Amino acid sequence: MLNLKKYFLLLSLLCIFSAHAQTSSILQPDSEQDPAPKPAPKNDHVRVSVLGYHDFSSTRKVQEMVIRPSKFREQMQAIKDLGLNVITLEDFILWKQGNKQIPDKSILITIDDGWKSVYTDAYPILKEFGYPFTVYLYTNYIDRGGSSMTSEMIKEMMQHGCTIGSHSVSHPMPSIVRKNQRLGEVAYRTFIDTEFGQSKKTLESKFKQKIITYVYPGGLHTPEMFQSAAKFGYHHLFTVKPGKVTRVTDDNIIPRYVILGEDKHDYIFKHATTFPANAISRSISGAVLKKELPHKVFPAAGEKITTRMPTISANLSKIENLDESSIVMRIAGFGKIPVAYNPETKTISWTVNRPLRTHHCTTSVQWKLIDESDYQPAMEWTFVIDKEAAYTPKTAPALP
């Protein structure tokens, strides 16, 4: 038999070995353990504008949250004419996670609440353009009759480019959230967990789609909401604060441009679809942008100019049966602009009325032919602004 001294010495060595082995298994993950956390994705300088819509109507009074379908169609056409890329929610999530590349200047279309007009007015337009979109639903407003969408409407849209996300259970506006905060920490956390957890459970059960994105009603967010979102498996949460999204944007407070219906708020859509040159695009040379066009334009594609307020023109004299009244010119940052047309030379032109502030300017022109209802494909080109020269003040001539 071992004496007591040797026994305790052996026992101590076994304990030390066991502790070392346990520590090693934690620090060195094997195939049976979860992989090590993936490093945060690096910024790729891609920017996304998230557009947020609500209700649509051709007859009711236009309000902040009610937009005319005709204006919505114009905005969808503008996105197309500007050459912006409309992405799916899945594209957006994979890109944010560093698992997919998407083009710079991309658009994500979202629609809140679940109004029936989304199905009757917006959905046909989005389907026509082939644009994917995401509807953020609060579950108390599904199948409620009146102006709410039915489950069948939502399921039909999901067969044609629509995905869904959570907008809570009861759509509590900031005043309701603050009221629940005053009830104390336990009551408030129960309230928040219900809004996040129950809405996710209901949507996943009803529509058989995994729900991992959320739009804050009224845009209000608190630290408790971040904690609840993490607990229930939400990965991307959207606010109502405008701004471009990058890969490194905080996933708990993703900005959105909420597009309002009144004309005085049209600047929001304009800002959302304007993408100033970033560090990557500024490095592109004019030669890269040069391309052959069917018609003569000025400034030419890829040309570098030294003025920030040029006259932009296009000669359309080669076009037979041109419907002169249909000609449309759009300029990035300005949208559709009022062109002057010279019927003798068949040339359109417009002088920029405020200084261009980016390194590149993209212009598109479209037209119809007489007796045809559809526009011809847009002619688009980009020229370069030599900002260093453009910003250099003119000096007086040297004295003899």
C-alpha positions as CSV (number, residue, x, y, z in Angstrom):
1,M,0.0,0.0,0.0
2,L,1.1,3.5,-0.7
3,N,1.8,5.5,2.4
4,L,-0.3,8.7,3.0
5,K,2.5,11.0,1.9
6,K,2.9,9.4,-1.5
7,Y,-0.9,9.2,-1.8
8,F,-1.5,12.9,-1.3
9,L,1.4,13.7,-3.7
10,L,-0.1,11.6,-6.4
11,L,-3.5,13.1,-5.8
12,S,-2.1,16.7,-6.1
13,L,-0.4,15.8,-9.5
14,L,-3.7,14.4,-10.8
15,C,-5.5,17.6,-9.9
16,I,-3.0,19.8,-11.5
17,F,-3.0,17.7,-14.7
18,S,-6.8,17.8,-14.8
19,A,-7.0,21.5,-14.4
20,H,-4.4,22.0,-17.1
21,A,-6.3,19.7,-19.5
22,Q,-9.6,21.6,-18.8
23,T,-8.0,25.0,-19.5
24,S,-6.4,23.7,-22.7
25,S,-9.8,22.4,-24.0
26,I,-11.3,25.9,-23.6
27,L,-8.5,27.8,-25.3
28,Q,-8.0,25.3,-28.1
29,P,-11.4,24.6,-29.7
30,D,-11.6,21.3,-31.6
31,S,-14.0,20.1,-34.3
32,E,-16.7,19.2,-31.7
33,Q,-16.8,22.7,-30.3
34,D,-18.2,25.9,-31.7
35,P,-15.8,27.7,-34.0
36,A,-14.0,30.7,-32.7
37,P,-16.0,34.0,-33.1
38,K,-15.5,35.4,-36.6
39,P,-13.6,38.7,-36.6
40,A,-15.7,41.8,-37.3
41,P,-15.8,42.5,-41.0
42,K,-13.7,45.4,-42.3
43,N,-15.1,48.4,-44.0
44,D,-15.3,47.9,-47.8
45,H,-16.4,51.5,-48.5
46,V,-19.7,50.3,-49.9
47,R,-22.7,52.5,-49.0
48,V,-26.4,51.5,-48.8
49,S,-29.4,53.8,-48.4
50,V,-32.3,52.2,-46.6
51,L,-35.6,53.7,-47.7
52,G,-38.6,53.6,-45.3
53,Y,-42.2,53.9,-46.5
54,H,-45.6,53.6,-44.8
55,D,-49.0,54.1,-46.4
56,F,-50.1,54.8,-50.0
57,S,-53.2,56.4,-51.4
58,S,-54.5,58.0,-54.6
59,T,-57.5,59.5,-52.9
60,R,-56.9,60.3,-49.3
61,K,-55.2,63.5,-48.2
62,V,-51.4,63.4,-48.6
63,Q,-49.7,63.4,-45.2
64,E,-46.2,62.7,-43.9
65,M,-46.9,58.9,-43.8
66,V,-49.2,58.8,-46.8
67,I,-47.6,59.0,-50.3
68,R,-49.3,59.1,-53.7
69,P,-48.6,55.9,-55.7
70,S,-47.7,58.2,-58.7
71,K,-44.9,59.8,-56.7
72,F,-43.8,56.4,-55.5
73,R,-43.6,55.2,-59.1
74,E,-41.5,58.3,-60.0
75,Q,-39.1,57.5,-57.2
76,M,-38.8,53.9,-58.3
77,Q,-38.1,55.1,-61.8
78,A,-35.5,57.6,-60.5
79,I,-33.7,54.8,-58.7
80,K,-33.6,52.9,-62.0
81,D,-32.5,56.0,-64.0
82,L,-29.7,56.8,-61.6
83,G,-28.3,53.3,-62.0
84,L,-28.7,52.4,-58.3
85,N,-28.8,48.8,-57.3
86,V,-31.8,47.6,-55.3
87,I,-30.8,44.7,-53.0
88,T,-32.7,42.1,-51.0
89,L,-32.7,42.0,-47.2
90,E,-30.7,38.8,-47.5
91,D,-28.1,40.6,-49.6
92,F,-27.9,43.3,-47.0
93,I,-27.5,40.9,-44.0
94,L,-24.8,38.9,-45.8
95,W,-22.9,42.0,-46.8
96,K,-23.1,43.4,-43.2
97,Q,-21.7,40.1,-41.9
98,G,-18.8,40.2,-44.3
99,N,-20.1,37.2,-46.3
100,K,-21.1,38.9,-49.6
101,Q,-20.0,41.7,-51.8
102,I,-22.6,44.2,-53.1
103,P,-22.2,47.2,-55.4
104,D,-21.6,50.6,-53.9
105,K,-24.7,52.9,-54.0
106,S,-27.2,50.2,-53.2
107,I,-30.8,50.7,-52.1
108,L,-32.8,48.6,-49.6
109,I,-36.6,49.2,-49.7
110,T,-38.6,48.8,-46.5
111,I,-42.2,49.5,-45.7
112,D,-43.6,49.7,-42.2
113,D,-46.8,48.6,-40.4
114,G,-48.8,46.5,-42.8
115,W,-51.3,48.8,-44.5
116,K,-53.5,47.2,-47.1
117,S,-52.3,49.9,-49.6
118,V,-48.9,48.2,-49.6
119,Y,-50.6,45.3,-51.4
120,T,-53.0,47.3,-53.5
121,D,-50.8,50.3,-54.5
122,A,-47.0,49.7,-53.8
123,Y,-46.7,46.0,-54.5
124,P,-47.8,46.2,-58.2
125,I,-45.2,49.0,-58.8
126,L,-42.4,47.1,-57.1
127,K,-43.3,44.0,-59.0
128,E,-43.3,45.9,-62.3
129,F,-39.8,47.2,-61.6
130,G,-38.6,43.9,-60.2
131,Y,-37.5,45.4,-57.0
132,P,-37.2,43.3,-53.8
133,F,-38.6,44.8,-50.6
134,T,-39.2,44.1,-47.0
135,V,-42.4,44.8,-45.0
136,Y,-42.0,45.3,-41.2
137,L,-45.2,44.1,-39.5
138,Y,-46.5,44.7,-36.1
139,T,-48.5,41.6,-35.3
140,N,-51.6,43.2,-33.8
141,Y,-52.3,44.8,-37.2
142,I,-52.4,41.6,-39.3
143,D,-55.8,40.2,-40.4
144,R,-57.6,43.0,-38.5
145,G,-59.9,44.0,-41.4
146,G,-60.3,47.6,-42.6
147,S,-57.0,49.0,-43.8
148,S,-54.8,46.2,-42.6
149,M,-53.3,43.5,-44.8
150,T,-54.4,39.9,-44.6
151,S,-52.0,37.0,-44.1
152,E,-52.9,35.8,-47.6
153,M,-51.8,39.2,-49.1
154,I,-48.5,39.0,-47.3
155,K,-47.9,35.4,-48.4
156,E,-48.6,36.3,-52.0
157,M,-46.1,39.1,-51.9
158,M,-43.6,36.8,-50.3
159,Q,-43.8,34.7,-53.5
160,H,-42.7,37.8,-55.5
161,G,-39.8,39.5,-53.9
162,C,-41.1,40.4,-50.5
163,T,-39.5,39.5,-47.2
164,I,-40.8,40.4,-43.7
165,G,-39.4,41.6,-40.4
166,S,-40.7,42.6,-37.0
167,H,-42.1,46.0,-36.1
168,S,-43.2,44.8,-32.6
169,V,-46.5,43.4,-31.3
170,S,-48.4,46.6,-30.6
171,H,-46.4,49.4,-32.3
172,P,-45.7,51.3,-29.0
173,M,-44.8,54.9,-29.8
174,P,-42.2,56.6,-27.7
175,S,-44.8,58.0,-25.2
176,I,-45.9,54.4,-24.5
177,V,-42.4,53.2,-24.1
178,R,-41.6,55.9,-21.6
179,K,-44.8,55.2,-19.7
180,N,-43.6,51.6,-19.3
181,Q,-40.2,52.7,-18.2
182,R,-41.8,54.6,-15.3
183,L,-43.3,51.3,-14.0
184,G,-39.9,50.1,-13.0
185,E,-37.1,47.9,-14.3
186,V,-38.9,44.5,-14.1
187,A,-42.2,45.7,-15.7
188,Y,-40.2,47.5,-18.4
189,R,-38.1,44.5,-19.3
190,T,-41.3,42.3,-19.4
191,F,-42.9,44.9,-21.7
192,I,-39.8,45.0,-24.1
193,D,-39.4,41.2,-24.1
194,T,-43.1,40.8,-25.1
195,E,-42.8,43.3,-28.0
196,F,-39.6,41.7,-29.3
197,G,-40.1,38.0,-28.4
198,Q,-43.8,37.5,-29.1
199,S,-43.7,39.4,-32.4
200,K,-40.9,37.2,-33.6
201,K,-42.6,34.0,-32.5
202,T,-45.9,35.0,-34.2
203,L,-44.3,36.0,-37.5
204,E,-42.2,32.9,-37.7
205,S,-45.1,30.7,-37.0
206,K,-47.5,32.4,-39.4
207,F,-45.2,33.0,-42.3
208,K,-42.5,30.3,-41.9
209,Q,-39.6,32.8,-42.3
210,K,-36.8,33.3,-39.9
211,I,-37.1,36.8,-38.3
212,I,-33.8,38.4,-37.4
213,T,-34.4,42.1,-38.3
214,Y,-36.5,44.7,-36.4
215,V,-37.7,48.3,-37.0
216,Y,-38.1,50.4,-33.8
217,P,-41.6,52.0,-33.8
218,G,-41.1,55.7,-33.8
219,G,-37.3,55.2,-33.9
220,L,-36.9,55.1,-30.1
221,H,-34.4,52.7,-28.8
222,T,-33.0,51.9,-25.4
223,P,-30.2,49.7,-24.0
224,E,-32.9,47.3,-22.7
225,M,-34.1,46.9,-26.3
226,F,-30.6,46.0,-27.4
227,Q,-30.4,43.3,-24.7
228,S,-33.9,41.9,-25.6
229,A,-33.0,41.9,-29.3
230,A,-29.9,39.9,-28.6
231,K,-31.8,37.5,-26.4
232,F,-34.4,36.7,-29.1
233,G,-31.9,36.4,-32.0
234,Y,-32.3,39.7,-33.8
235,H,-29.2,40.8,-35.7
236,H,-30.1,44.0,-37.5
237,L,-32.3,46.8,-36.1
238,F,-33.4,49.9,-38.0
239,T,-34.0,53.5,-36.8
240,V,-35.6,56.5,-38.4
241,K,-32.4,58.6,-38.3
242,P,-31.3,59.3,-41.9
243,G,-27.8,58.4,-43.2
244,K,-25.9,56.0,-45.4
245,V,-25.1,52.5,-44.0
246,T,-21.7,51.0,-44.2
247,R,-20.5,47.5,-43.3
248,V,-19.2,48.8,-40.0
249,T,-22.4,50.7,-39.0
250,D,-23.7,49.5,-35.6
251,D,-26.2,46.8,-36.2
252,N,-28.3,48.0,-33.3
253,I,-28.9,51.5,-34.8
254,I,-29.0,51.2,-38.6
255,P,-30.1,54.5,-40.2
256,R,-33.0,54.8,-42.6
257,Y,-34.4,57.5,-44.8
258,V,-38.1,57.7,-44.0
259,I,-39.7,59.0,-47.2
260,L,-42.6,61.3,-46.5
261,G,-45.5,62.1,-48.7
262,E,-45.7,65.8,-48.8
263,D,-43.8,67.7,-51.6
264,K,-41.9,69.8,-49.1
265,H,-40.2,66.7,-47.9
266,D,-38.9,65.6,-51.4
267,Y,-35.4,66.5,-50.3
268,I,-35.3,63.3,-48.2
269,F,-35.5,61.0,-51.2
270,K,-33.0,63.2,-53.0
271,H,-30.5,62.9,-50.2
272,A,-31.1,59.2,-49.9
273,T,-30.3,58.7,-53.6
274,T,-27.3,61.0,-53.7
275,F,-23.9,59.3,-53.0
276,P,-21.0,61.7,-52.7
277,A,-17.7,60.3,-53.9
278,N,-15.9,58.2,-51.4
279,A,-12.3,57.2,-51.0
280,I,-12.7,54.4,-53.5
281,S,-14.6,56.3,-56.2
282,R,-12.2,59.3,-56.0
283,S,-9.3,57.0,-57.0
284,I,-11.0,56.1,-60.3
285,S,-9.4,57.8,-63.3
286,G,-11.4,59.4,-66.1
287,A,-10.1,56.7,-68.5
288,V,-12.0,54.0,-66.6
289,L,-15.2,56.0,-67.1
290,K,-14.8,56.5,-70.8
291,K,-17.2,54.6,-73.0
292,E,-18.7,54.8,-76.5
293,L,-22.1,56.5,-76.6
294,P,-24.5,56.5,-79.5
295,H,-24.9,60.3,-79.4
296,K,-22.6,63.2,-78.8
297,V,-22.6,64.5,-75.2
298,F,-20.8,67.2,-73.3
299,P,-19.0,66.8,-71.0
300,A,-18.0,63.6,-72.7
301,A,-17.9,60.3,-70.8
302,G,-14.8,60.2,-68.7
303,E,-13.8,63.8,-69.5
304,K,-12.3,65.8,-66.7
305,I,-13.6,69.3,-66.4
306,T,-12.4,72.2,-64.2
307,T,-15.7,74.0,-63.5
308,R,-18.2,72.9,-60.9
309,M,-21.1,74.5,-62.8
310,P,-20.9,73.1,-66.4
311,T,-23.5,73.2,-69.1
312,I,-24.4,69.6,-69.8
313,S,-25.8,68.7,-73.2
314,A,-26.7,65.8,-75.5
315,N,-27.2,65.9,-79.3
316,L,-30.0,63.6,-80.4
317,S,-30.0,64.5,-84.1
318,K,-29.3,60.9,-85.1
319,I,-32.6,59.7,-83.7
320,E,-35.4,59.2,-86.2
321,N,-39.0,59.8,-85.2
322,L,-37.9,61.4,-81.9
323,D,-40.8,62.5,-79.7
324,E,-39.3,65.8,-78.6
325,S,-41.8,66.3,-75.8
326,S,-40.8,63.0,-74.1
327,I,-37.1,63.8,-73.5
328,V,-36.0,63.5,-69.9
329,M,-32.6,64.3,-68.4
330,R,-31.6,63.3,-64.9
331,I,-28.4,64.3,-63.1
332,A,-27.2,62.6,-60.0
333,G,-27.9,64.8,-57.0
334,F,-30.4,66.9,-58.9
335,G,-32.9,64.3,-60.2
336,K,-35.1,65.2,-63.2
337,I,-34.1,68.6,-64.5
338,P,-35.8,71.2,-66.8
339,V,-33.8,71.0,-70.0
340,A,-33.7,73.5,-72.9
341,Y,-34.3,71.9,-76.3
342,N,-33.1,73.3,-79.6
343,P,-35.3,71.9,-82.4
344,E,-32.9,72.9,-85.2
345,T,-29.9,70.9,-83.8
346,K,-32.0,68.4,-81.7
347,T,-29.8,69.2,-78.7
348,I,-30.9,69.4,-75.1
349,S,-28.9,71.3,-72.5
350,W,-28.9,72.4,-68.9
351,T,-26.5,74.6,-66.9
352,V,-25.9,73.3,-63.4
353,N,-27.3,75.8,-61.0
354,R,-25.3,75.0,-57.9
355,P,-21.6,73.8,-57.6
356,L,-21.0,70.1,-58.1
357,R,-19.4,68.8,-54.9
358,T,-18.4,65.3,-55.9
359,H,-15.5,64.1,-58.0
360,H,-17.9,62.4,-60.5
361,C,-21.2,63.4,-62.1
362,T,-23.5,60.9,-63.7
363,T,-26.1,62.0,-66.2
364,S,-28.8,60.0,-68.0
365,V,-31.1,60.9,-70.9
366,Q,-34.2,59.0,-72.1
367,W,-36.8,59.6,-74.8
368,K,-39.7,58.0,-76.7
369,L,-40.2,57.5,-80.4
370,I,-43.3,58.9,-82.0
371,D,-46.3,56.6,-81.6
372,E,-44.5,54.5,-79.0
373,S,-45.6,54.3,-75.4
374,D,-42.4,53.0,-73.8
375,Y,-39.2,54.9,-73.2
376,Q,-36.0,53.8,-75.0
377,P,-33.2,52.5,-72.8
378,A,-31.5,55.3,-70.9
379,M,-28.2,56.7,-72.3
380,E,-26.0,57.2,-69.2
381,W,-22.5,58.6,-68.8
382,T,-20.2,59.9,-66.1
383,F,-17.7,62.8,-66.3
384,V,-15.0,63.8,-63.8
385,I,-14.6,67.1,-61.9
386,D,-11.1,68.2,-61.2
387,K,-11.9,69.6,-57.8
388,E,-8.5,70.9,-57.1
389,A,-8.6,73.1,-60.2
390,A,-12.3,73.9,-59.7
391,Y,-11.7,75.2,-56.1
392,T,-8.5,77.1,-57.0
393,P,-9.3,80.9,-56.8
394,K,-8.6,82.9,-59.9
395,T,-5.8,85.3,-59.3
396,A,-5.2,88.7,-60.9
397,P,-2.7,88.8,-63.8
398,A,0.8,89.6,-62.9
399,L,1.8,93.2,-63.4
400,P,4.3,93.9,-66.2
